[in-house]
Amino acid sequence: MISTKTKPYLVMAILQSDYERYGCPYCGYTHSEIKLRHHGSDYLRCICCKRSFLTFASKDAQSPIGFSLHIGGKEYYPEIQEHPRPREKYPWLRRRP
């Protein structure tokens, strides 16, 4: 799997349930706009940090959305990654159950 930490131009993909619980994987903000919705995958853009990411409805999902790397003309299909969970570092940002 290609890491977005070493390749900042790649798109991060997380589970929809993790997004609902922890928010944006980059900043933790809970509101985003849907840029594209396709077969259980949503391509979202965070309203706060303006970064884009994918969410999947299930762990078994494979991304139907491909992204061009602009390096060698290859396409990249994101795989689900563990949510970085920025809210655990800052307890006052956690949602109440």
C-alpha angles and dihedrals in degrees: 000000000000114000121225088213091067095032107043094179092066124095120248117228123201138165118275090233090056090050091051091049102039106018127217112011090224105044107002096240113150102216127077140155123242112239097175137001120195132161099330095323125106124197104209136185119207113235092213107045097019092227122137130228142162129243125200127203094218139022092240094058120117117206113260087190117084126196127206113236094204085221114100092343094272125148122230122210108196121232124212113271131192112268110252089224102214090177092069088064091053110041093186089067095057118113116243115242 
